[in-house]
Amino acid sequence: MNPKPQASTGSASNGNPLGASRALAQLLTAGVDVGTGAVKAVVVGFDKSGAPQVVAAHRERIHRRELSTVAKLAFEGALAEAGCKRSDIAYVASTGEGESLDFLDGHFYGMTTHARGASFLVPEARAVMDCGALHARVMIVDEKSRVLRSRMTSQCAAGTGQFLENIARYLGIRADEVGPLSLSAKRAEQCSGICAVLSETDVINMVSRGVATGEILRGVHESIAQRLVRLLRALGAEGTVVLTGGLAADTGLKGAIERGLAADKGVPLRVVAPPLSAWAGAIGAALWGEVRRRRLEQQQAAAATG
Amino acid sequence: MSAEQELERLLDRCERIYGDVALEEVKAWKAAHPGRPAIGHLPVYVPREVIHAAGALPVALQGGGDQVDIVRGDACFQSYICHLPRSTVELGLQGELDLLEGLVFPSTCDVIRNLSGIWQLLFQGKYVRYLDLPQALNDTGGLFYLEDLEGLMNDVAARANQKPDKAAVAASIRLYNRNRRALQLLYELRAEAPQLVAADEAFLVARAGGQMEVSAHSDLVETFVSLARKRNRRKEDRIRVVAIGAFCEQPPLGLLRTLERSGCYVVDDDLNLGARWIQGDVEPGDFPLKALSKAYLVQSTWASVRFEDEQFRGDQLVARVKALRADGVIFAAPSFCDPALLDQPPLQKALTDANLPFISFKYAENTGQFQGFREQAGTFSDSLKLWGTT
């Protein structure tokens, strides 16, 4: 259920297995990203020099369960993987829809955390594309992870993880098969990129016409990618773009975005999706949590000394 | 019943009152007090002591919120005014306000003044009084206002078949003194431990007073504060903000909840401002109506609907933010609210001069989408926590 992502110390190429540095961590913080389809939780450790490392990452699908219960399960799952308990965590921060959870120290807005998480995973990131179950958002960030400008897809669900899940269900395939099947197709069967309902109708018609599953998926990916590429171009993205959120693991979507960027002949962009991309929001929350913990500690010390 | 269960019961009652455009609480009061009238009043400030002393139940009319579809109300007003008068007219035309024997329209703004005229045209024969609150804050203004209060007292007493009575006014003043002290306690608790009383809870508890007997409301507020103090709620790492601009048309509950869920503790606001308008106790003395008139001159809170020097209002806001150790200000005003929106530039200048951060947005009482507010408040909170001095 939980793919084992690679640990990261801020470099996309770092390949230490998760949990290996738990013993070295002097201080732990946690981040809980409550999304529409899943809750992602991480524990981040900081060594003596203050350098962070993700020591545990856990994901729980929501599946119509009560949100606070799933969030608690995800958090406890991350704690168990890190081999620690709540009292070991110096600051627990939520992001996404997690502001009402009762085990938090603080909450950060989704843009702030995805920007920080993406910059941690890929320090050279200058644009972040957060593709979740319900929304897709592009942010332009600076070297300090500050969001300079952002834009979100419109209300329609045709461009989101939930939509892709529905398509996978119509086609009778698992979510993790979507990317490889799409990449293996030689051509794309075009479908509506404006309306999720029309797209789903298109797909049902394609199935009845006997179009190959891979070609249907490639068409769906390309219609989603068109919208995302337009967002990137509208914001004037440059350099490296990091995919975050649940759809970051979809290799078919990443390929379609790369093809879309190459086809429009705009500024060349590098698109990356590190293994921990889906946890970027939770990682960002945990990292900002440490910033806040430090600041609050300084304030308390200043207050104590008068 | 545990303290938390008791609190839930209280809050459920307050939320029922909030959502009840048919004024069931008022109906129940009238059934229990045959022959006594209920007199509605528009925001912001009306001296409810006078209506109460004359034998009537003062009923705060707060518009239709998000419960009323405006069909006929729009026909009475141009499109570039706030939402409250439309929903008030709609409620009147639907017959929801038929149980009120009269309405008092205070001189809040041009829109409320126009509403009083439209009301007289639409509901001929119903008692309507336009209450001209003085803008000249001196003896002349006080005398003018005293005559206004005497007129109101005589009118309402006649409808309640009672004689205007000095002792009754003094007694009512004491009851409302207690009510203001109770509300003050509620706001002090929020400022001191905002995790114990959420912004929407304080709003609901304060607002319930608009539809019930003042003593019953004071009991309710005091009980709520005493129970809330016993709550075992963890304080979260959020910014402390003062919310300004919602003194007349009230925001939907969802907006208040959104603000607090976006990383803010709203430690002060100007919601339900009329009930907290007079600062401190009013000493009735031998001439209680005169005491009320004087209280308006010298004990009023500062507000956009009362004439003061711009610099004075800015200074007051800055002083309030500093006294409450707030990290910033959220200007949340109804769309097309002239008093709130015209006041924003000088207030924002005062905050800028004092190096205090702020954001602003507009709402209507029936706003249903909160994502934009969430994004603004969330990023405001994050920016102060991570890059500000908070």
Interface residues (C-beta under 8 A of the other chain):
Chain A: Y91 E99 S100 D102 L104 D105 G106 H107 F108 Y109 G110 M111 T112 R146 V147 W288 V291 R292 R295 L296
Chain B: R234 E236 D237 R238 R261 S262 G263 R374 E375 G378 T379 S381 D382 K385 L386 W387 T390
